[in-house]
Amino acid sequence: MMRFFLAALVSLAFALPAAAHPHVWVKATSELVYAPDGSITGIREHWTFDDMFTAFALQGVESKEKGKYTREELAPIAKVNVESIKDYDYFTYATVDGKKSPLGDPLPDYSFDYKDEMLTLNFTLPFKQPLKAKSLKIEVYDPTYFIDFELAKETPVSLVGAPTDCKLTTELPHEMTYAQGKTLSDNPEAATNWGAFFANKIMVKCP
């Protein structure tokens, strides 16, 4: 029953108009994982959801200790959430040397952690094949802007095993202006890819 409940939540999220503001908030931390030969193999994501979404998602989840949840107890809802965002490319878009590069489905070790009354979804998106990239751009956003992604303030992105000469930079989205908000409110159909204006961008340059 709980699995259907969460699937319905995700379906509802994408059925509703964006209404000029998000309804779910996520703080994101990303790790870009490299192989010993310097090729990038995948992106390890850690998404901490806001307390309201967390409370909603935990309805019906039983735990042995009140107020605490193990990864095993949270495994069913982790599966539902990961499977539910597949159709939205996991809100993660990669460009390698100027060309879009598809990512595969998450590795089977995805999980939910519960801490400070918030859920954190952990999963790794592999590239369909390891790539050596001089220029890599990763964008994390919800096209409908129903979900607002914000890079964590402390160590939002890290390189794991990358060549020492690779340089990492990030670009944060600007705040929505009043004019943008009014435009979206007046014309919800314009929200098809509205979230791209508020994408978090991760760039890596390698020699």
Residue pairs with C-beta under 8 A, 6 or more apart in sequence:
1 60
2 59
2 60
2 61
2 76
2 77
2 80
3 76
3 77
3 79
3 80
5 59
5 60
6 57
6 77
6 80
6 81
6 84
7 80
7 84
9 56
9 57
10 81
10 84
10 85
11 84
13 23
13 24
13 144
13 146
13 147
14 88
14 144
14 146
16 23
16 146
17 188
17 189
17 191
18 144
18 145
18 146
18 184
18 188
18 191
18 194
18 195
19 184
19 185
19 188
20 176
20 180
20 181
20 182
20 184
20 185
21 145
21 176
21 181
22 142
22 145
22 146
22 147
22 148
23 146
23 147
24 49
24 50
24 53
24 146
24 147
24 148
25 49
25 50
25 53
25 147
25 148
25 150
26 47
26 48
26 49
26 50
26 147
26 148
26 149
26 150
27 47
27 48
27 150
27 151
27 152
28 45
28 46
28 47
28 48
28 140
28 149
28 150
28 151
28 152
28 156
28 200
29 45
29 46
29 47
29 48
29 151
29 152
29 155
29 156
29 157
30 43
30 44
30 45
30 46
30 138
30 140
30 151
30 156
30 157
30 158
30 202
31 43
31 44
31 46
31 157
31 158
31 159
31 160
32 40
32 43
32 44
32 136
32 138
32 157
32 158
32 159
32 160
32 162
32 168
32 202
32 204
33 40
33 41
33 42
33 43
33 44
33 124
33 160
33 161
34 40
34 41
34 159
34 160
34 161
34 162
34 163
35 41
35 130
35 161
36 161
37 130
37 132
38 132
38 162
38 163
38 206
39 130
39 131
39 132
39 133
40 96
40 127
40 130
40 131
40 132
40 133
40 136
40 162
40 204
41 126
41 127
41 130
42 103
42 107
42 124
42 125
42 126
42 127
43 92
43 94
43 103
43 124
43 125
43 138
44 122
44 123
44 124
44 160
45 90
45 92
45 121
45 122
45 123
45 124
45 125
45 140
46 120
46 121
46 122
47 120
47 121
47 149
48 118
48 119
48 120
48 152
49 57
49 118
49 119
49 120
49 121
50 118
51 117
51 118
53 119
54 114
54 117
54 118
54 119
55 117
57 77
57 81
57 119
58 69
58 77
58 114
58 119
61 69
61 73
61 74
61 76
61 77
62 73
63 69
63 70
63 73
64 70
64 73
68 114
69 112
69 114
71 78
71 111
71 112
71 113
74 111
74 112
74 113
74 114
74 119
75 111
75 112
77 112
78 110
78 111
78 112
78 121
79 110
81 112
81 121
82 106
82 110
82 121
82 123
85 91
86 105
88 142
88 143
89 103
90 103
90 106
90 123
90 125
91 140
91 141
91 142
91 147
91 149
92 103
92 125
92 138
92 139
92 140
93 100
93 138
93 139
93 140
93 141
93 199
94 100
94 101
94 102
94 103
94 127
94 136
94 137
94 138
94 139
95 101
95 135
95 136
95 137
95 138
95 139
96 131
96 133
96 135
96 136
97 133
97 134
97 135
97 136
98 135
101 127
101 128
101 131
102 127
102 128
103 125
103 126
103 127
103 128
104 125
104 126
104 127
104 128
105 125
106 123
106 124
106 125
107 123
107 124
107 126
109 123
109 124
110 121
110 122
110 123
110 124
111 121
111 122
111 123
112 119
112 120
112 121
112 122
113 119
113 120
113 122
114 120
132 206
133 204
133 206
134 205
134 206
134 207
135 203
135 204
135 205
135 206
136 203
136 204
136 205
136 206
137 201
137 202
137 203
138 201
138 202
138 203
139 196
139 199
139 200
139 201
139 202
140 149
140 151
140 199
140 200
140 202
141 149
141 173
141 195
141 196
141 198
141 199
141 200
142 148
142 149
142 195
143 192
143 193
143 194
143 195
143 196
144 191
144 192
144 194
144 195
145 184
145 191
145 194
145 195
145 198
147 195
148 198
149 200
150 200
151 157
151 170
151 172
151 200
156 170
157 168
157 170
157 202
158 168
159 166
159 168
159 204
162 204
162 206
163 206
163 207
165 206
165 207
166 204
166 205
166 206
166 207
167 204
167 205
167 206
168 202
168 203
168 204
169 202
169 203
169 204
169 205
170 200
170 201
170 202
170 203
171 200
171 201
171 203
172 200
173 197
173 198
173 199
173 200
174 198
176 198
180 197
183 190
184 190
184 191
184 194
